[in-house]
Amino acid sequence: MGFLNFVISIHKTFDVEIQEADYSKYGTLNVCVEQLSGHRAE
């Protein structure tokens, strides 16, 4: 799966808007979990 498809899947699954400037923050699974946890808390 390409990275863009991965980001799109995150968006669709978790209803989280990910700005293109933030794509680099989602480079590892651990960081993805941290970023998504922060979004869920908001």
Legacy VTK file of the C-alpha trace (Angstrom):
# vtk DataFile Version 3.0
C-alpha trace
ASCII
DATASET POLYDATA
POINTS 42 float
0.000 0.000 0.000
1.399 3.389 -0.925
1.796 6.057 1.689
-0.929 8.266 0.212
-3.373 5.345 0.331
-2.376 4.809 3.953
-3.151 8.445 4.820
-6.462 8.250 2.954
-7.338 5.090 4.892
-6.623 6.844 8.182
-8.884 9.692 7.098
-11.743 7.382 6.101
-11.439 5.065 9.087
-11.033 7.620 11.858
-12.748 10.638 10.233
-9.591 12.665 10.819
-8.574 15.449 8.465
-4.842 15.206 7.795
-3.274 18.234 6.176
-0.697 17.541 3.492
1.874 19.505 5.504
1.402 16.956 8.336
1.937 13.807 6.231
5.525 13.509 7.452
4.216 13.135 11.013
2.631 9.826 10.036
5.847 8.112 8.969
5.824 5.346 11.589
3.069 3.310 13.185
3.953 4.518 16.686
3.709 8.164 15.616
0.411 7.431 13.861
-1.007 6.070 17.106
0.240 9.128 19.020
-1.187 11.544 16.434
-4.545 9.769 16.294
-4.757 9.598 20.083
-4.287 13.350 20.177
-7.044 13.864 17.596
-9.462 11.658 19.511
-8.873 13.631 22.710
-9.840 16.919 21.055
LINES 1 43
42 0 1 2 3 4 5 6 7 8 9 10 11 12 13 14 15 16 17 18 19 20 21 22 23 24 25 26 27 28 29 30 31 32 33 34 35 36 37 38 39 40 41
